[in-house]
């Protein structure tokens, strides 16, 4: 039977270049990445339920990886178009012309409600995978420490929910952004952050190098010659000239159902 890898998360899971989930995928026959930039926790939970409903997770063949995302996010549908803007308050402040987001923040958004929704979504993900006995790992994409130390709106119960996601739901409290920050301090910035020539600036996301190092740390059992070869191949085709052009190239490579002929032909295997 073919082995399958399912990945869920935000842009820390699926981006315009290779991510930790992509490099992990080299060890499986089929690969489905349901990540989407700006996703909130409820959307990640919904996508996991959607994938299970359509493709029926199998405890004998499947491995599911979920990277939890920012708590302050809110995804919604408008005119059949899914809106994922990341942290809603930050987006509203920097994009005051987006009247929908500004209205949501002013009228229905609250920190307490987002913590509650994120906590329920995380537990939903965990319970489904446990009940179906699916091999899995749940990771943290972003650092939640701000919610534990600086927030003024949250009650002790809300703070417990945040702590619960870090230490009970996630399999490791080390977030990708914390790992990125620590590595960025000891490595050359051009190694840890992608530089876009057309924009003349560095990408705020971790580079492919950081993603690969994180994958090796979190999934040592999958630190294989296959994942290493895939990483080096992605580095070779990483053009860095244009974020848009890079995204198109990697969409063709990673967004389709996993096909070894796509990944391994360049390696001569």
N, C-alpha and C positions, 0 to 999 in steps of 0.2 A: 504494500500500500504506500502511496505517496505521502511524504511528510509535508505539512503545511505550516507556514508562519503567518500569523495575523498581527498587525501592529495598529495601535490606536493612539492618538494624541493630537498635538497642534503642530506648529512649524518646527518644533524641536524633534518631531518624529518624521515629518515629511516636508522637505524643503526643495530649493532649486538646485541643491547638490546633495551628495550622499550624506546620510545620517547614520546614527548608531543602529537603527532598525534595518536600514539597507545593507550595511555590512554584515549584520547578523544573518540576513536572508540567504547569504551564499551557502549556508549549511542546510538549506531545505529545498525540497523539490518544487514547491509552489509558494508564492508570496503575495499577500494582500495587505496593502498599506492604506488604512482608512484615515490617516492623519490629514488635518486641514489647518492652515494658518489661521490664528485668531480664535480657534475653537474654545468654547467653555466646557466645563465638566459635564453638564447635562448632555451636550451634543456628543461628547466622547462616549458617554454611557449609551446614548441612543444608537450610535453607530455600531457599538459592540453588539447590542441586541439585534440590530438590523443584520449584521454579518452572520450571527448565529442563526437567525430565522431563515436566511437565504441559503447559507452554506453548511449549517448544522455542525457545530464544533464537535470534533471526535476526540475522545480521550486517548485513543490509541495512536493517532497520527499527528495531532495538532499541538502547537505551542503558541500561546497568546502573550503578547507583550503590550503593556499599557503604560504610557507616560502621562501622569496627571499634570494638569496645566494650571494657569493662574486662577485664583479664586475670584478676582474682581472682573471676570469676563461675563459676557451675556450675548448669546447667539439668538437670532430670530429670523423668521421668514418674511419676506416682503415681495409680493407679486411673483411668487414662485422662484425668487432668488434668495439663497441663503446668505445672511449677513453675519460675518464673523470679523469683528473689529478689534479683537483683543480686549485689553482693559478698557471698560466703557467710560470711566471717568476721565482717564488720560486721553482717550479718543475725542470725547466731547470737548475737552479743554483745548486740544490742538486742532480740532476741526469744527468750529462753531457753526459752520454753514450746513453741517449735517443735522437738520432739524429733527429727524427721527431719533437719533442717538441723544441729542440734547434733551428732547422731551422725555425720553425714557429715564435719563439720569435725574431730571428735575421732578418727575412725577411718580415713578414706580420703582426705581432702583434703590437698594439699600445694602450696606455692607453685611448686615446681619442676614438678610435674605440670600445673598450670594454665598455666604459661608454655609448656610443651611443646605442650599441646593448642591453645592460642591460636595459636602459631606455625604448627603444621601446618594448622589451619583457615584461616589467612590465606593460606598458600601454595596450599592447595586452591582457594580462591576465585580467586586470581590466575591459576593455571594453567588452570582451566576457561575463564575469560573470554578468556585469551590464545589457547588452542588453538582455540576456536570463533570467534576474531577478532571478538569483540563489543566495540563501543565502550563504554568504561567509565571510571569514576573511583573510586578507593578512598581514603577519608578516615579520619581519626582522630576518634572521638567524645570520648575522654577522654585526659588527660595521662598518659603513661607514665614521666615522669621519675623518679617515686618508685622504680620498679624498677631504675633505672640508678644511683641514688645512695644509697638508704637501706636496701635489703634486706640481710639477713644470711644468708638461706638459699640464695640463688642463686649458682651458680658462674659463672666467666667465660663459659662456653658458654651458660648461661641468659641472661646479660646480653646476649650477642651476639644471641640470638634476639629479645629485646625491641628492641634497636637495629635489627635487620633489619626488623622490622615497621614501625618509624617511618620509616626512611630508604630501604628497598628496596621494600617492599610498598605503603605509602601513597604516593599521588601528591604529597602535600604534608605536611610534618611539623607544620603548624599544626593543632592539635586544636580542635574546637568549644569545649571548656571553656576552653582558653587564650585563644581569641578572645573568648569571653564575659567572662572575667576582665579582660582588657585593656580591653574596651569598657565594662565596668561601672565602671571607675575614672575614666572621662572623661564618662560619660553619667549622667543622672538615674536612680536605682535603679528608680523606677516605670516607666521606659522599658525597662530591661534585664531586669527580673524581674516576673513576673505576681503581682499581689496578689489573694488569694482572700478575699472579704469574709466568707464563712461560717466560714473558719478563722482569720481575722484574722492572716494571715501571708503572707510571700512564698514563691512556689514556688522550689525549688532549681534548676529547669531554666531554661535561657535562654528569654527571652520570644520571641514571634513576631518582634518587631523585630530581635533579635539573630540569629535564624534567617535572616531575610530579608537582613540585611547579610552574613552568612556565605555565603549562596547567591550573592550578587552578587560576592563576592571570589573564591570558588572556581570559579564557573561564569560568568565574564564574558560568554561567548558566548550565555548564556541569560538575561542581564539585559535583558529585553524589556518592552514595554508590557503584554504578557499576564501575566507574572509580577508586575509591579508592581500591576496591577489586582486580581489575585488576593490579593495581600498586603493591599491596602486594604480589600477586601471582607471578609477574615478579621478585620481589625481592627474593622470595623463590627459584626460579629456576635459579637464577643468579649465575653460578658456579665460575666465576672469574679465573678459572685455565688457560684457553686458549681463546684468542680472536677468533680464528678460530672455536673452538668447540662451543663457545657461539653463534657465527654467524649462524652456522648450526641449532642450537636449535631454535633460534628466527626466522630464515627463515621459519621453519615449522609452527611457531606460528603466525607470523604477515604477511608473504608475500603471503599467500593464501587468497582467497576471504573470507571475514569475515564469521565466522561460530560460533554461540553461543555455540555449543557443544564443541568446542575447548577451549573457554575461561572460560566457566562457570561450566564445570564439576568439576574442582578442588574445587569450592566453595560450592558444594553440593546443587546447585539450579537446 
